[in-house]
């Protein structure tokens, strides 16, 4: 009973393929009612033809596009994005089909637009319902896969912990093979301890194991080869989980590099296509913002001139992407003074700050000219805040991962700033806290995360007790 869904996964996939076809056909008719205000068969015949063509195409192509890949261990947002891309590909092929039969001019683009979004809503909604049902069943101990972990070092312990805490993914750790030096770490009496590597194949058959997770370090390559030989007849899923948890790098992405599987350790999540999209958004956002802020810039420039003699803007050298030096622009908030070569951070009641400059700094309005940097491509709207060059030289030797901040463009606002880490960083501990938030942002970047930071900054982040 507990394995009924696992044993019938192929039937479940076939059922989902049929439901997807019905959802696509239903969405086409709903889109027709919304746009044509009538049944779809009452308009140009290319529309019902496309409906059935795309429905059949989805039935055969969705599996090839990974739409029905296992949901275990994968976030819903990732699966939704994959589904959205696959559904868009189906419609694009449908449009190309209409072009080949010389009916592209008769297809309503607005109807296609409605069809895509109504279809996506239907496809996602019933998946959410099914996903929630499966998660509930797994929390109840049903539809779970039994797992053996081979190796119980840091990675093995972490995988065990995650399988227990994230029980909705449906993994039950039945047994663990441990070496003598790690044996004391296994304290759970409910978990079978497998002392000998040679006993694993028999245990897999006896306990009807579904998956084996190998978490051995690279130094144990001979042991992994022995295990591979022992499991040559085992008809179960075998996963190797590389020991990257202790490396504390920016990413652990698996890539195909020169035809060989490689792991990226130092490439930020925002690189590649995501980085291109982020760069386009930055330029567009900066251009619109600068145009809208022209009246405010004029008012602030007058205030700066009245407050003290000197230029309206000033620039500071900072490190940009990959350590390239850039000039960061700000509204001048201090009296004009000679630079001594030693950077002195602004502090509370700093005599160098003008009265109007104090207002600018408290409200962060002095940062607005940095949208010019964003438009030039030197900075991003969201990213780690740039620090003085002398501070980089100081903290890169005190904080091990400090320079990883410069694997992305510096930002006008960031994850650290909306969590209160702004202003003076006069201690290593303050900088360590800020660094933790910066690295979290770099490792977990998404466009939605950027939107959240921008919205949070707009409504809550332009002033604070730490800004002076």
Secondary structure, 3 states (H helix, E strand, C coil): CCCHHHHCHHHHHHHHHHHHHHHHHHHHHHHHHHHCCCCHHHCCCHHHHHHHHHHHHHHHHCCCCCCCCCCCCCCHHHHHHHHHHHHHHHHHHHHHHHHHCCCHHHCCHHHHHHHHHHHHHHHHHHHHHHHHHHHHHHHCCCCCEEEEEECCCHHHHHHHHHHHHCHHHCEEEEEEECCHHHHHHCCCCCCEEECCHHHHHHHHHHHCCCEEEECCCHHHHHHHHHHHHHCCCCCCEEEECCCCHHHCCCCCEEEEECCEEEEECCCCCCCCHHHHHHHHHHHHHHHHHHHHCHHHHHHHHHHHHHHCCCCCEEEEEEECHHHCEEEEEEECCECCCCCCCCCCCCCCCCCCECHHHHHHHHHCHHHCCHHHHHHHCCCEEECCCCCEHHHHHHHCCCCCCHHHHHHCCCEEECHHHHCCCCCCCCCHHHHHHHHHHHHHHHHCCCHHHHHHHHHHHHHHCCCCCCCC
